[in-house]
Amino acid sequence: MKRDRLLRIALACLFGLAIAGILAWTTIRHDERRAAATNGAAGTGTASVGGPFSLVDHTGQPVTDQDYAGRYMLVFFGFTFCPDICPTELQTIAQAMDQLSPEEQDQVQPLFITIDPERDRPAVLAEYVNLFHPRIVGLTGTPEQVAAAAKAYRAYYARSKEAGDGPDYMMDHSTFVYLMGRDGHFISLFRNGVTADELVTALRAELAKKTDAR
């Protein structure tokens, strides 16, 4: 009996290790897909990040990237039903904007681009972004328009398989904040957990370049 019990314990341990291995492999593959979506932008900065987009802002007006030309852009992809990362990152962006002077704020446009256009209609986005900062603009569009914008920025997103097909589904997505130049070109990328001070330092370094050039 003791021998049988030890055998069952050993088999249970092997089964647990197998499950852990599968979960670890799945996590690694998921992270690899996210890394591939950014195409190395966080490393060398040589990948093409950003580009033209055609979306709808939270007031219901059609906009393109050209509407923000001449200003630096802080771009973040997320969704309003996000329970943690999105509100945290938007709060960080809001805190960074509050540290800037009114003149500096006029030169920076924070953009929150939804990756969940099915639920994030303009009215929903308007209510959401106003919770954080009046300067933040929420952008949505058709699924095709959102997909095109995400592809341009190499942002990963997908409906979470764990949540099922109900109305309360969740979305998996990359969590980068992109700093784009006045000409729309990529400057730098900030990973999840960036502080408001770090964003302010980066923004002021860019704003100073124009001042120095005068």
C-alpha positions as CSV (number, residue, x, y, z in Angstrom):
1,M,0.0,0.0,0.0
2,K,2.8,2.4,0.9
3,R,4.5,1.6,-2.4
4,D,1.3,2.4,-4.3
5,R,0.8,5.6,-2.5
6,L,4.4,6.7,-3.3
7,L,3.7,5.8,-7.0
8,R,0.6,7.9,-7.0
9,I,2.5,10.9,-5.5
10,A,5.2,10.5,-8.1
11,L,2.7,10.4,-10.9
12,A,0.9,13.5,-9.5
13,C,4.2,15.4,-9.4
14,L,5.1,14.5,-13.0
15,F,1.6,15.6,-14.1
16,G,2.1,18.9,-12.2
17,L,5.4,19.5,-13.8
18,A,4.0,18.7,-17.3
19,I,1.2,21.3,-16.7
20,A,3.7,23.9,-15.5
21,G,5.8,23.3,-18.5
22,I,2.9,23.8,-20.8
23,L,1.9,27.0,-19.1
24,A,5.5,28.3,-19.2
25,W,5.8,27.5,-22.9
26,T,2.5,29.3,-23.6
27,T,3.7,32.4,-21.6
28,I,7.0,32.4,-23.5
29,R,5.2,32.2,-26.9
30,H,2.8,35.0,-25.9
31,D,5.7,37.2,-24.9
32,E,7.5,36.3,-28.2
33,R,4.4,37.4,-30.2
34,R,4.4,40.7,-28.3
35,A,8.1,41.2,-28.9
36,A,7.7,40.4,-32.6
37,A,4.8,43.0,-32.8
38,T,7.2,45.7,-31.7
39,N,9.9,44.5,-34.2
40,G,12.7,45.4,-31.9
41,A,11.7,49.0,-31.5
42,A,12.5,49.0,-27.8
43,G,16.1,47.9,-28.5
44,T,17.8,49.7,-31.4
45,G,15.1,52.2,-32.3
46,T,15.7,51.4,-36.0
47,A,12.4,49.8,-36.7
48,S,9.7,51.8,-38.5
49,V,7.2,52.8,-35.8
50,G,4.3,55.1,-36.3
51,G,2.7,56.4,-39.5
52,P,-0.5,57.8,-41.0
53,F,-3.8,56.9,-39.3
54,S,-7.4,57.8,-39.9
55,L,-9.6,57.5,-36.8
56,V,-12.5,59.2,-34.9
57,D,-11.9,61.2,-31.8
58,H,-13.9,61.1,-28.6
59,T,-16.1,64.0,-29.8
60,G,-17.1,62.0,-32.9
61,Q,-15.0,64.0,-35.4
62,P,-12.9,62.2,-38.0
63,V,-9.1,62.9,-37.5
64,T,-5.8,61.8,-39.0
65,D,-2.3,62.0,-37.8
66,Q,-2.0,65.3,-39.6
67,D,-4.4,66.9,-37.2
68,Y,-1.6,66.6,-34.6
69,A,1.3,67.7,-36.8
70,G,3.6,70.2,-35.2
71,R,3.1,68.7,-31.7
72,Y,4.8,65.9,-29.9
73,M,2.5,62.9,-29.3
74,L,2.4,60.5,-26.4
75,V,0.5,57.5,-27.8
76,F,-0.9,54.7,-25.8
77,F,-3.0,51.7,-27.0
78,G,-5.5,50.3,-24.6
79,F,-9.2,49.9,-23.8
80,T,-11.7,51.4,-21.4
81,F,-12.6,48.1,-19.8
82,C,-9.0,47.5,-18.8
83,P,-8.8,46.9,-15.1
84,D,-5.3,47.9,-14.2
85,I,-2.6,48.7,-16.8
86,C,-4.5,51.2,-18.9
87,P,-5.7,53.4,-16.0
88,T,-2.3,53.3,-14.4
89,E,-0.5,54.4,-17.6
90,L,-3.0,57.1,-18.3
91,Q,-2.7,58.4,-14.8
92,T,1.1,58.6,-15.3
93,I,0.6,60.5,-18.6
94,A,-1.8,62.8,-16.8
95,Q,0.7,63.4,-14.0
96,A,3.4,64.2,-16.5
97,M,1.1,66.7,-18.3
98,D,0.4,68.4,-15.0
99,Q,4.1,68.9,-14.4
100,L,4.4,70.8,-17.7
101,S,3.7,74.5,-18.0
102,P,0.7,75.6,-20.1
103,E,3.1,76.6,-22.9
104,E,4.7,73.1,-22.8
105,Q,1.4,71.4,-22.7
106,D,0.3,73.2,-25.9
107,Q,3.2,71.4,-27.7
108,V,2.3,67.9,-26.5
109,Q,-0.7,65.8,-27.5
110,P,-1.5,62.6,-25.5
111,L,-3.5,60.1,-27.5
112,F,-5.3,57.1,-26.2
113,I,-6.1,54.7,-29.1
114,T,-8.6,52.0,-28.2
115,I,-7.9,48.4,-29.3
116,D,-11.6,47.6,-28.5
117,P,-13.6,49.6,-31.0
118,E,-16.6,47.3,-30.6
119,R,-17.3,48.7,-27.1
120,D,-15.2,51.9,-27.1
121,R,-17.5,54.2,-29.0
122,P,-16.7,58.0,-28.9
123,A,-19.1,58.7,-26.1
124,V,-17.5,55.9,-24.0
125,L,-14.1,57.3,-24.7
126,A,-15.1,60.8,-23.9
127,E,-16.3,59.8,-20.4
128,Y,-13.2,57.7,-19.9
129,V,-10.4,60.1,-20.9
130,N,-12.0,63.0,-19.0
131,L,-11.4,61.0,-15.8
132,F,-7.6,61.5,-16.3
133,H,-6.8,64.8,-18.0
134,P,-8.5,67.3,-20.3
135,R,-5.6,67.2,-22.8
136,I,-5.9,63.5,-23.5
137,V,-7.7,62.6,-26.7
138,G,-9.4,59.3,-27.1
139,L,-9.4,57.7,-30.6
140,T,-11.5,54.9,-32.0
141,G,-12.8,53.9,-35.4
142,T,-13.8,50.8,-37.4
143,P,-12.0,47.6,-36.5
144,E,-10.0,48.0,-39.8
145,Q,-9.0,51.5,-38.9
146,V,-7.8,50.5,-35.5
147,A,-6.0,47.5,-36.8
148,A,-4.2,49.7,-39.3
149,A,-3.1,52.2,-36.6
150,A,-1.9,49.4,-34.3
151,K,0.0,47.8,-37.2
152,A,1.7,51.2,-38.0
153,Y,2.8,51.4,-34.3
154,R,3.6,47.7,-34.1
155,A,1.2,47.4,-31.1
156,Y,0.0,44.0,-30.2
157,Y,-3.6,43.3,-29.2
158,A,-6.0,40.3,-29.2
159,R,-9.2,39.3,-27.5
160,S,-8.3,37.2,-24.4
161,K,-9.2,33.6,-24.8
162,E,-9.7,33.2,-21.1
163,A,-12.7,35.6,-21.0
164,G,-14.9,33.8,-23.5
165,D,-17.3,35.5,-25.9
166,G,-19.5,37.3,-23.4
167,P,-19.8,41.1,-23.2
168,D,-17.3,41.3,-20.4
169,Y,-14.4,39.9,-22.4
170,M,-10.9,41.2,-21.8
171,M,-8.2,42.2,-24.2
172,D,-4.5,41.3,-24.3
173,H,-2.3,44.1,-25.5
174,S,1.2,45.6,-25.5
175,T,1.7,48.4,-22.9
176,F,4.1,50.8,-24.5
177,V,3.9,54.6,-24.4
178,Y,5.3,56.0,-27.7
179,L,6.9,59.4,-27.9
180,M,6.5,60.8,-31.5
181,G,8.1,63.9,-32.9
182,R,6.5,67.0,-34.3
183,D,6.9,65.5,-37.7
184,G,5.2,62.2,-36.7
185,H,8.4,60.3,-36.5
186,F,9.3,57.9,-33.7
187,I,11.5,59.2,-31.0
188,S,11.4,56.7,-28.1
189,L,9.3,54.1,-26.4
190,F,8.6,53.7,-22.7
191,R,7.7,50.4,-21.2
192,N,5.0,49.7,-18.6
193,G,5.9,51.2,-15.3
194,V,7.5,54.4,-16.7
195,T,7.2,57.3,-14.2
196,A,5.7,60.7,-14.8
197,D,9.1,62.2,-14.0
198,E,10.7,60.1,-16.8
199,L,8.1,61.2,-19.3
200,V,8.6,64.9,-18.3
201,T,12.4,64.6,-18.6
202,A,12.1,63.1,-22.1
203,L,9.6,65.7,-23.2
204,R,11.5,68.6,-22.0
205,A,14.7,67.3,-23.6
206,E,12.8,67.3,-26.9
207,L,11.2,70.7,-26.3
208,A,14.6,72.2,-25.5
209,K,16.0,71.1,-28.9
210,K,13.6,73.5,-30.7
211,T,14.5,76.3,-28.2
212,D,18.2,75.7,-28.7
213,A,17.8,75.8,-32.5
214,R,16.3,79.3,-32.4
